[in-house]
Amino acid sequence: MKNLMFLAFIFICFSSQAQTKNPKQLVIDFFEAFHEQDTVKLKTFATQSLQLKSVSMNVEGKTTISTSAYPEFVKSIASIPKHVKFEEKIHEYRIEENGLLATVATPYTFFYNGEKSHCGTNVFNLVKLDGNWKILFLMDSRSKQACD
């Protein structure tokens, strides 16, 4: 009986590991950790050189691009007070995979304390390192208009 339970445990471990070895599952896991504010898990999804880019329009209507390092992003997620409710609702996953590289685009709407804050699209560029997908580059667009 112990052997059977041990084999079942090993099967479950390998099954869950296999699910995270595809680009879509990595992004799903990323957002799960994001919503849980699990900074330990968030750190495991990225390459060391990952930077984030955000594209938006300023009040003059000009396109702006901001850049932040991934550790800054992780710290900002950890600093959100527990009483604040936030959700990035993903509408779909558009996936292009080709060997060692993949792109996952996720149109989204962001809610802050139940109110629609903004919308846009995330673009994850992934690389396969040692058989595991990691985020190499992450860019998002943000708009307060055209969210419907």
C-alpha positions in Angstrom: 0.0 0.0 0.0 2.9 2.4 0.8 4.4 1.7 -2.6 1.1 2.5 -4.3 0.7 5.8 -2.4 4.3 6.7 -3.2 3.8 6.0 -6.9 0.6 8.1 -6.9 2.5 11.0 -5.2 5.3 10.8 -7.9 2.7 10.7 -10.7 0.9 13.8 -9.3 4.2 15.7 -8.9 5.3 14.9 -12.5 1.8 15.6 -13.9 1.7 19.1 -12.3 5.3 19.7 -13.4 4.4 18.8 -17.0 1.5 21.3 -17.0 3.9 24.2 -16.2 6.2 23.3 -19.1 4.1 25.1 -21.7 3.8 28.9 -22.3 0.1 29.3 -21.5 0.5 27.5 -18.2 3.5 29.7 -17.2 1.4 32.8 -17.8 -1.6 31.3 -15.9 0.7 30.5 -13.0 2.2 34.0 -13.2 -1.2 35.6 -12.8 -2.1 33.2 -10.0 1.0 34.2 -8.1 0.4 37.9 -9.0 -3.1 37.8 -7.5 -1.9 36.0 -4.4 1.0 38.5 -4.0 3.3 35.5 -3.9 6.6 37.1 -4.5 8.6 33.9 -4.0 6.7 32.3 -6.8 6.8 35.4 -9.0 10.6 35.4 -8.9 10.7 31.8 -10.3 9.0 32.8 -13.6 11.6 35.3 -14.8 15.0 35.4 -16.4 17.6 37.4 -14.4 17.6 40.2 -17.0 13.8 40.6 -17.3 12.6 44.2 -17.6 9.0 45.4 -17.9 7.8 48.0 -20.3 4.5 49.8 -20.1 3.0 51.8 -23.0 0.3 54.4 -22.4 -0.9 57.9 -23.4 -0.1 60.9 -21.3 -2.6 63.7 -20.7 -1.3 65.5 -23.9 -2.1 62.4 -25.9 1.5 61.4 -26.5 2.6 57.8 -26.2 4.9 57.2 -23.2 7.0 54.2 -22.4 8.1 53.4 -18.9 10.6 50.7 -17.9 11.1 48.9 -14.6 13.3 46.1 -13.5 11.5 42.9 -12.5 12.6 43.1 -8.8 11.0 46.5 -8.6 7.7 45.0 -9.9 7.8 42.2 -7.4 8.4 44.6 -4.6 5.5 46.8 -5.7 3.2 43.7 -5.7 4.3 42.8 -2.2 3.6 46.4 -1.0 -0.1 46.3 -2.0 -2.0 46.3 1.3 -4.0 43.2 1.9 -7.3 45.1 2.2 -6.9 46.3 -1.4 -8.6 44.0 -3.9 -7.1 43.9 -7.4 -7.7 41.6 -10.4 -6.3 41.5 -13.8 -9.0 39.7 -15.8 -7.5 38.0 -18.8 -9.9 37.7 -21.8 -7.9 35.3 -23.9 -4.5 33.8 -24.5 -2.9 34.2 -28.0 0.1 31.9 -28.2 2.8 31.6 -30.8 5.4 29.0 -30.0 8.5 28.1 -32.0 11.1 25.9 -30.4 13.0 27.9 -27.8 10.8 31.0 -28.1 7.2 31.8 -27.4 5.0 34.8 -27.3 1.8 35.0 -25.2 -0.5 38.0 -25.7 -3.3 38.5 -23.1 -5.9 41.2 -23.6 -7.0 42.2 -20.1 -9.1 44.5 -17.9 -7.7 45.6 -14.6 -10.0 46.1 -11.6 -9.0 47.9 -8.4 -11.3 47.5 -5.4 -14.0 46.2 -7.8 -13.9 49.2 -10.1 -12.5 49.1 -13.6 -9.2 50.9 -13.6 -7.8 50.4 -17.1 -7.4 47.8 -19.9 -4.8 46.8 -22.4 -2.8 43.9 -23.6 0.2 42.1 -22.0 2.8 40.6 -24.2 5.0 37.9 -22.7 8.2 36.9 -24.6 9.3 33.6 -23.3 12.5 31.6 -23.7 12.9 27.9 -23.0 15.9 27.4 -20.6 16.9 23.9 -19.6 13.5 22.6 -20.6 11.6 25.3 -18.6 9.8 28.4 -19.9 10.9 31.7 -18.4 9.8 35.2 -19.0 12.4 37.1 -21.0 10.5 40.3 -21.7 7.2 41.6 -20.6 5.3 44.6 -22.1 1.8 45.9 -21.5 -0.4 48.6 -22.9 -2.6 50.6 -20.6 -5.6 52.6 -21.5 -8.5 54.2 -19.7 -10.5 54.5 -23.0 -11.8 51.8 -25.3 -12.1 49.2 -22.5 -15.5 47.9 -23.6 
